[in-house]
Amino acid sequence: MKYFLYLFLYLYIYTGFFESLYAQNLQLEIKAEKQLSEDFIDSLQTTLIFKNYISLEKEVDSLLPKFERLGFIDSELKTIIRKNDSVYQAQFFLGNRWKVIKIYYSQEDFSINELELIASDVTATYFILAISQTEVALETLNRFKTEDGKSFAKLNLTNITKTDNKTLSAYLNLKGGSMRTIDNIVIKGYDQFPISYLRYYAGIKKGNTFNQKKVIEQNDLLNNLGFVNTVKPPEALFRKDSTSIYFYLKKRNNNLFDGILGFTTNEETQKLEFNGYLNLELNNNLNYGEQLLVNYKADGREQLNFRVRAIMPYLFTSPLGISVELKIFKRDSTFITTDQQVRVSYQVNPTSNFYIGYKTYESSDLTDAIIAGSAVKDYNSKYLLIGAAYKKLQARSFFPVKTFIGLDSEIGNRETSDSKEQQFRINGNISHIFNLNSRNSIYLENNTSVLSSETYLTNELFRFGGINSIRGFSENSIDASLFSVLNTEYRYLLGNTTYIHSIIDLAYFENQTLNLTEELYSFGLGLGLQTEAGIFKLNIANGVSTMQNFKFSNTKIHISLSSRF
């Protein structure tokens, strides 16, 4: 019995001793034949406290490459000695410290312009770098070659010699630098994907120089289309004489519906009146990337808006696309205006396009009586359309468009029963998101429209106000011959499905029919929420003007729910 008791006590003491031994942290001291300052040791970015000897030894081995990058190319580890139970000392020989390296190169491999991006002292045969910058500079040059299509390019320095006690010299060699181009493009998972989007929207073409970074960026562009998801990153298959790129795509339903419709009976006419709104957007149901948009909005009596638009991009696998559009606007019993247009667009590159087209307006005065000097008249207008747009996307579900610049112009004539006038219309739209970090961003948008004419009619003026214009004012409640609206938002992302934002909108407008000039302001808050039904948006804003002070009763609530199916 005593034997087992002694054995138990022995094992307990033995185990406790070694547990305390291994639990004790080890400290590393770094020494050399010359005094090392604390700043120098800090610059090594090394760890000096360890849980065990193995991790300490690995850290010591990692110091030699760090010394070499600092110019101590003759450095070597002499020994590691144990000073006591918890302190180890690594003793190094550093030797001379070289400051710069003169690197000779061939202009067949690198241009002077490329080298000037990494070095300030460049000649036709060599360039000079600080030793500490050499590794980063070579990585940059290697990236240049990769982006040029030389996917297997490798750089190395040979014949390294000591010129003097401050300068080294070496030759820069480039290996595996054969050019790679995209020879085949393969779509996996979505066989009916409209292939023109690869060529003109994403800029992926056979014969292009292969650039892995660019291919990944182009894959992200496809993911922003809306009607397709990228299942995984693209892959490249390199054969001896060809390069194939594989894209893994999956079709996504991208139709949109939102709206509320109601109806009432007019007590005066006993006729049925519809009110509310409807927004229907059908995208890529035929696998051509086509779009059909139907929009209806009415408040029962004051205003009625109807819009239908069809877009067919990349006709016959070309960069040309066509769109047709019909709009009808009716204001109570005052007037009704119909405009029709057709556009032919050309995709210049993945971010830019321009278009030409033809547009007509037809407006009718609905008032029964003829009023002398009335600013509402029957008229017909015909215009030539010219415009261009630039759009840059980003990989954010709530805010996919980072930058947008659009310019539309209309040149033509307006005819009434007693006159014919030349007119010019122009509309500019610019928006940009400044991403401060992953959660915070600032959104700015400006929309400016100008109508130039000798005389003006109320039923040909621009109409603005509402959730897509200056918030805090009723929808299309403001008539203008010139207006400019600045929308600003500070956005904070609460999570992947929710964000809040401020509303500060400014506007200036002119109405030549009333000889009116005014400034408008609105302030408020907004909320965006991703739900199972779609994206819910709530904006609360109050609008004021230079002629109207703040009133709480003027607060407008704008609500929208967009559902994808």
C-alpha positions in Angstrom: 0.0 0.0 0.0 2.9 2.3 0.9 4.4 1.5 -2.5 1.4 2.8 -4.4 1.2 5.9 -2.2 4.9 6.8 -2.9 4.4 6.2 -6.6 1.3 8.4 -6.6 3.2 11.3 -4.8 6.2 10.9 -7.1 4.0 11.1 -10.3 2.1 14.0 -8.9 5.3 16.0 -8.0 7.0 15.0 -11.3 3.9 16.0 -13.4 3.5 19.3 -11.5 7.1 20.2 -12.0 7.0 19.7 -15.8 3.7 21.5 -16.1 5.2 24.5 -14.4 8.2 24.2 -16.6 6.3 24.2 -19.8 3.9 26.8 -18.6 6.8 29.2 -18.1 7.2 31.7 -21.0 10.6 31.9 -22.7 12.3 35.2 -23.5 14.6 35.8 -26.5 17.5 38.2 -26.6 19.1 39.2 -29.9 22.8 40.0 -29.9 25.5 40.7 -32.6 29.1 41.7 -32.9 27.9 45.3 -32.8 25.5 47.0 -30.5 21.9 46.7 -31.7 19.6 49.6 -30.7 16.1 49.1 -29.5 14.7 50.9 -32.6 16.6 48.5 -34.8 15.2 45.5 -33.0 11.7 47.0 -33.1 12.1 47.4 -36.9 12.5 43.7 -37.2 8.9 43.2 -36.1 9.9 40.1 -34.2 8.4 38.3 -31.2 10.5 38.1 -28.1 8.2 36.1 -25.7 7.4 32.4 -26.5 5.5 29.6 -24.9 8.0 26.9 -25.9 11.5 26.4 -27.4 10.3 25.2 -30.8 8.4 28.5 -31.5 11.5 30.4 -30.3 13.8 28.5 -32.6 11.5 29.2 -35.6 11.5 32.9 -34.9 15.3 32.9 -34.7 15.5 31.2 -38.1 13.2 33.9 -39.6 15.6 36.7 -38.6 18.3 36.0 -41.2 16.1 36.9 -44.2 15.1 40.1 -42.4 18.7 41.0 -41.9 19.4 40.3 -45.5 16.6 42.6 -46.6 18.1 45.3 -44.5 21.4 45.0 -46.3 23.3 42.6 -44.1 23.9 40.0 -46.8 26.8 38.3 -45.0 24.7 37.8 -41.8 24.7 34.3 -40.1 23.5 32.7 -36.9 26.4 31.8 -34.7 24.6 30.1 -31.8 21.7 30.0 -29.4 22.7 29.9 -25.8 20.6 29.3 -22.7 21.3 32.0 -20.1 18.8 30.6 -17.5 15.6 28.7 -17.3 13.6 31.3 -19.1 16.0 33.4 -21.2 17.7 32.4 -24.5 20.2 34.5 -26.4 20.6 34.3 -30.2 24.0 35.5 -31.3 24.4 36.7 -34.9 27.2 37.9 -37.1 25.9 40.8 -39.2 29.0 42.1 -41.0 28.9 45.1 -43.3 25.6 46.8 -44.2 25.1 47.6 -47.9 22.7 50.5 -48.6 21.9 50.3 -52.3 22.0 47.9 -55.2 22.6 48.7 -58.9 20.6 46.3 -61.0 21.4 45.8 -64.7 18.5 44.9 -67.1 17.5 44.4 -70.7 15.2 46.8 -72.4 13.7 43.8 -74.2 12.3 42.7 -70.8 11.4 46.1 -69.2 10.8 49.6 -70.4 12.2 52.7 -68.7 8.7 53.8 -68.0 8.0 50.6 -66.0 11.2 51.0 -64.0 10.6 54.6 -63.2 7.5 53.5 -61.3 9.7 51.6 -58.8 13.0 53.6 -58.9 14.0 57.2 -59.1 17.5 56.6 -60.6 17.0 54.8 -64.0 19.3 54.7 -67.0 19.2 52.8 -70.3 21.1 49.8 -68.8 20.6 49.8 -65.0 18.5 51.3 -62.2 19.4 51.8 -58.5 17.3 50.8 -55.5 17.6 50.9 -51.7 18.3 47.4 -50.5 15.3 47.6 -48.2 13.0 48.3 -51.2 14.4 45.6 -53.5 11.9 42.8 -52.6 8.8 45.0 -53.0 10.2 46.5 -56.2 10.7 43.0 -57.8 7.2 41.9 -56.7 5.9 45.0 -58.5 7.8 44.3 -61.7 6.6 40.7 -61.6 3.0 41.9 -61.3 3.6 44.1 -64.4 4.6 41.1 -66.4 1.6 39.1 -65.1 -0.7 41.8 -66.1 0.9 41.9 -69.6 -0.2 38.3 -70.0 3.1 36.6 -69.0 1.4 34.5 -66.3 4.4 32.3 -65.5 7.0 35.1 -65.4 9.6 34.8 -62.7 12.2 37.3 -61.7 15.5 36.7 -60.0 18.8 38.5 -59.4 22.0 36.8 -60.5 25.8 37.6 -60.3 25.4 39.6 -57.1 28.7 41.3 -56.4 30.0 43.9 -53.9 31.0 47.0 -55.7 32.1 48.8 -52.5 31.1 48.9 -48.9 27.8 50.6 -49.7 26.8 49.3 -53.1 25.9 46.0 -54.6 25.4 45.2 -58.2 23.3 42.4 -59.9 21.7 41.3 -63.1 17.9 41.1 -63.4 16.7 38.0 -65.2 13.2 37.3 -66.5 12.1 33.7 -67.1 8.9 32.1 -68.3 7.9 35.4 -69.9 5.9 34.0 -72.9 2.7 36.0 -73.7 -0.7 34.3 -72.8 -3.9 35.3 -74.5 -7.5 34.1 -73.9 -8.2 31.4 -76.6 -11.4 29.9 -75.3 -14.2 31.0 -73.0 -16.4 28.4 -71.4 -19.6 29.0 -69.4 -20.5 26.4 -66.9 -23.9 26.2 -65.2 -25.9 28.6 -67.4 -25.7 27.4 -71.0 -28.2 30.0 -72.3 -26.3 33.0 -70.8 -26.4 35.8 -73.4 -22.8 35.6 -74.5 -22.7 39.2 -75.8 -22.6 40.4 -72.2 -19.2 38.7 -71.8 -17.8 40.6 -74.8 -19.4 44.0 -74.5 -20.6 44.4 -70.9 -17.7 42.7 -69.1 -15.1 43.2 -71.8 -14.1 39.5 -72.0 -13.0 38.7 -75.5 -11.0 36.0 -77.3 -7.6 37.2 -78.1 -7.3 39.5 -75.1 -4.1 39.4 -73.1 -4.7 37.1 -70.1 -4.6 39.0 -66.8 -5.8 37.1 -63.8 -6.7 40.1 -61.7 -8.7 41.6 -64.6 -10.6 38.4 -65.2 -11.7 38.3 -61.6 -12.8 41.9 -61.8 -14.8 41.1 -65.0 -16.4 38.1 -63.2 -17.5 40.5 -60.5 -19.1 42.7 -63.2 -21.2 39.7 -64.3 -22.3 39.2 -60.7 -23.7 42.8 -60.7 -25.9 42.1 -63.7 -28.8 41.1 -61.5 -30.0 38.1 -63.6 -26.9 35.9 -62.9 -24.9 34.8 -59.9 -21.2 33.8 -60.1 -21.0 30.5 -58.3 -17.3 30.6 -57.7 -14.2 32.5 -59.0 -13.2 31.9 -62.7 -10.5 29.4 -63.4 -7.9 29.3 -66.1 -6.7 26.1 -67.9 -3.2 26.5 -69.4 -2.2 24.2 -72.1 1.0 24.3 -74.1 -0.5 26.4 -77.0 -3.8 27.7 -75.5 -5.5 29.3 -72.5 -9.1 28.6 -71.6 -11.1 30.6 -69.1 -14.0 29.0 -67.2 -16.8 31.0 -65.7 -19.2 29.4 -63.3 -22.6 31.1 -63.5 -26.1 30.4 -62.3 -29.3 32.1 -63.6 -31.1 34.3 -61.1 -34.7 35.5 -61.3 -34.5 39.3 -61.5 -38.0 40.4 -62.2 -39.3 43.2 -59.9 -42.7 44.2 -58.7 -43.8 46.8 -56.3 -47.0 48.7 -56.0 -50.4 49.4 -54.4 -53.5 49.7 -56.5 -57.0 50.9 -55.3 -60.1 52.2 -56.8 -63.0 54.5 -55.8 -66.2 55.9 -57.4 -66.2 59.5 -58.3 -69.2 61.1 -56.6 -69.7 63.7 -59.3 -69.3 61.5 -62.4 -70.1 58.1 -60.9 -67.1 56.7 -62.8 -64.6 54.3 -61.5 -61.2 55.9 -60.6 -58.0 54.1 -60.0 -55.3 55.3 -57.6 -52.0 54.0 -56.3 -48.9 52.8 -58.2 -47.6 49.8 -60.0 -44.0 49.1 -61.0 -43.3 46.0 -63.0 -39.9 45.1 -64.4 -39.2 41.9 -66.3 -35.6 41.1 -66.9 -33.9 38.4 -69.1 -36.9 36.0 -69.2 -36.0 35.1 -72.8 -32.2 34.8 -72.0 -31.3 37.8 -74.3 -30.7 40.2 -71.4 -33.9 42.1 -72.5 -36.0 44.3 -70.2 -39.6 45.3 -70.1 -40.7 48.1 -67.8 -44.3 49.1 -67.0 -45.0 51.9 -64.5 -48.3 53.3 -63.5 -49.0 55.9 -60.8 -52.2 57.8 -60.1 -53.7 59.6 -57.2 -57.3 59.3 -58.4 -57.8 62.9 -59.7 -54.8 65.2 -59.6 -52.2 63.3 -61.6 -51.8 60.1 -63.7 -48.5 58.8 -64.9 -48.1 55.8 -67.3 -44.8 54.5 -68.7 -43.8 51.5 -70.7 -40.3 50.8 -72.0 -38.7 47.8 -73.8 -34.9 47.4 -74.2 -33.1 44.8 -76.4 -29.3 45.0 -75.9 -26.6 43.7 -78.2 -28.6 43.0 -81.3 -27.2 40.2 -83.4 -24.3 39.8 -80.9 -23.2 43.3 -81.7 -22.5 46.3 -79.4 -25.7 47.9 -80.8 -28.9 47.9 -78.7 -32.4 49.4 -79.2 -35.1 50.7 -76.8 -38.6 52.1 -77.3 -40.6 54.0 -74.7 -44.0 55.5 -74.3 -45.0 58.0 -71.5 -48.4 59.5 -70.7 -48.9 62.2 -68.2 -52.3 63.7 -67.3 -52.9 66.5 -64.8 -56.5 66.6 -63.6 -58.7 68.2 -66.3 -56.0 70.6 -67.5 -53.9 68.8 -70.0 -52.5 65.4 -71.1 -49.1 64.9 -72.7 -47.8 61.8 -74.5 -44.2 61.3 -75.5 -42.7 58.5 -77.5 -39.1 57.8 -78.3 -36.8 55.2 -79.9 -33.1 55.0 -79.2 -30.2 53.1 -80.7 -27.3 52.7 -78.3 -23.7 51.7 -78.8 -21.6 50.0 -76.0 -18.2 51.6 -76.2 -16.7 49.6 -73.4 -18.0 47.9 -70.2 -18.6 51.2 -68.4 -19.6 53.6 -71.2 -22.2 53.9 -74.0 -23.8 56.5 -76.1 -27.0 56.7 -78.1 -28.9 58.6 -80.8 -32.7 58.6 -81.2 -35.9 60.3 -82.1 -38.6 61.6 -79.7 -42.0 63.2 -80.2 -44.3 65.0 -77.8 -48.1 65.5 -78.2 -50.0 67.5 -75.7 -53.7 68.5 -75.5 -55.4 71.2 -73.5 -58.4 69.6 -71.7 -60.0 72.8 -70.5 -63.4 73.5 -72.0 -63.1 77.2 -72.3 -60.6 79.2 -74.3 -58.7 81.5 -71.9 -56.8 84.4 -73.3 -53.1 84.3 -72.4 -53.4 80.8 -71.0 -50.0 79.0 -70.6 -51.6 75.7 -71.6 -52.0 74.9 -75.3 -52.1 72.1 -77.7 -48.7 71.4 -79.2 -46.6 68.9 -81.1 -42.8 68.6 -80.7 -40.2 66.5 -82.6 -36.6 66.1 -81.3 -33.3 64.5 -82.3 -31.8 62.7 -79.2 -28.1 62.5 -78.4 -26.7 61.2 -75.2 -24.0 59.2 -73.3 -23.6 57.5 -70.0 -20.9 56.1 -67.8 -21.6 53.6 -65.0 -19.2 52.0 -62.6 -20.5 49.2 -60.3 -19.4 47.9 -57.0 -19.9 44.6 -55.1 -22.5 45.9 -52.6 -26.1 44.5 -52.6 -27.8 47.7 -51.3 -25.7 50.1 -53.4 -24.5 48.4 -56.6 -23.8 51.6 -58.6 -20.7 53.4 -57.3 -20.6 56.1 -60.0 -23.0 57.3 -62.7 -22.7 60.1 -65.2 -25.4 60.6 -67.8 -26.0 63.4 -70.3 -29.1 63.6 -72.5 -29.9 66.3 -75.0 -32.9 66.9 -77.3 -32.8 69.3 -80.3 -35.9 70.1 -82.3 -39.1 72.2 -82.8 -42.4 72.8 -81.0 -45.5 73.6 -83.0 -48.7 75.1 -81.8 -51.7 76.4 -83.8 -50.1 79.8 -84.3 -46.3 79.4 -84.0 -43.3 77.2 -84.5 -40.2 77.5 -82.4 -36.8 75.9 -82.1 -36.1 74.3 -78.8 -33.3 72.6 -76.9 -33.5 70.4 -73.8 -30.7 69.0 -71.8 -30.5 66.8 -68.7 -27.5 65.9 -66.7 -27.3 63.3 -63.9 -24.2 62.7 -61.8 -24.0 60.4 -58.7 -21.2 59.0 -56.6 -20.8 57.0 -53.4 -17.8 57.8 -51.2 -17.1 54.6 -49.2 -15.5 55.7 -45.9 -15.3 52.1 -44.7 -17.3 48.9 -44.8 -20.2 50.5 -42.9 -20.1 54.2 -43.5 -20.6 56.0 -46.9 -21.7 59.3 -48.3 -23.9 59.5 -51.3 -24.2 62.6 -53.6 -26.4 63.0 -56.6 -27.2 66.0 -58.8 -29.9 66.1 -61.5 -30.1 69.2 -63.7 -32.5 69.9 -66.5 -32.8 72.9 -68.8 -35.4 73.9 -71.5 -34.4 76.6 -73.8 -37.2 78.3 -75.9 -38.5 81.7 -76.9 -41.8 81.1 -75.2 -42.9 78.5 -72.6 -46.0 76.4 -72.0 -47.0 74.9 -68.7 -47.7 71.5 -70.2 -44.2 71.2 -71.7 -42.3 72.1 -68.5 -40.2 69.6 -66.5 -42.0 68.2 -63.5 -40.1 67.2 -60.3 -40.5 66.4 -56.6 -41.0 63.2 -54.7 -39.0 60.2 -53.6 -36.9 60.1 -56.8 -36.2 63.8 -56.8 -36.3 66.3 -53.9 -37.9 64.5 -51.0 -40.3 66.2 -48.7 -42.4 67.4 -51.6 -45.3 65.8 -53.4 -44.7 63.7 -56.5 -44.2 65.8 -59.7 -45.8 68.8 -58.0 -43.3 71.4 -59.2 -43.2 72.7 -62.8 -39.9 74.2 -64.0 -38.2 75.4 -67.2 -34.9 74.9 -65.3 -34.1 73.0 -62.2 -31.2 71.5 -60.3 -31.5 69.1 -57.4 -28.7 68.0 -55.1 -29.5 64.9 -53.0 -27.1 64.0 -50.2 -27.2 61.0 -47.8 -24.9 59.9 -45.0 -25.4 56.1 -44.9 -24.7 53.7 -42.1 -24.9 50.0 -42.6 -26.4 48.4 -39.4 -25.9 44.9 -40.8 -26.1 42.9 -44.0 -29.9 43.6 -44.3 -30.4 47.0 -42.8 -29.1 50.6 -43.2 -30.2 54.0 -42.1 -29.4 57.3 -43.7 -29.8 61.1 -43.4 -31.7 63.2 -46.0 -30.5 66.7 -46.9 -31.7 67.8 -50.3 -31.3 71.2 -52.0 -32.9 72.5 -55.2 -33.1 75.5 -57.3 -35.7 76.0 -60.1 -37.1 78.6 -62.5 -40.6 78.7 -64.0 -40.6 81.1 -67.0 -44.4 80.9 -67.4 -44.8 82.4 -63.9 -41.6 84.4 -63.8 -40.8 82.5 -60.7 -37.4 81.7 -59.2 -37.1 79.7 -55.9 -34.9 77.6 -53.7 -36.0 74.5 -52.0 -34.7 72.5 -49.0 -35.6 69.2 -47.4 -34.3 67.4 -44.3 -35.1 64.0 -43.0 -34.2 60.4 -42.2 -34.5 57.1 -44.1 -34.4 53.4 -43.6 -33.6 50.5 -45.9 -34.4 46.9 -45.0 -33.8 43.7 -46.9 -36.8 41.4 -46.2 -38.0 38.1 -47.6 -40.5 40.0 -49.7 -37.8 42.4 -51.1 -36.2 45.7 -50.3 -38.3 48.0 -48.1 -37.5 51.7 -48.1 -38.9 54.4 -45.8 -38.1 58.1 -46.1 -39.5 60.8 -43.8 -38.6 64.3 -45.0 -39.9 67.9 -44.6 -39.6 70.4 -47.4 -39.3 74.1 -47.0 -38.6 77.0 -49.5 -37.5 80.6 -49.5 -41.2 81.6 -49.6 -42.5 79.0 -47.1 -41.2 78.4 -43.5 -41.0 75.0 -41.8 -44.3 73.4 -40.9 -44.6 70.0 -39.4 -47.7 69.3 -41.4 -45.6 69.5 -44.6 -43.7 66.3 -43.6 -43.9 63.7 -46.3 -43.6 60.0 -45.9 -42.3 58.0 -48.9 -42.6 54.3 -48.8 -41.5 51.7 -51.3 -41.2 47.9 -51.4 -39.4 46.3 -54.3 -39.9 42.5 -54.6 -37.8 40.3 -56.9 -39.3 37.2 -58.4 
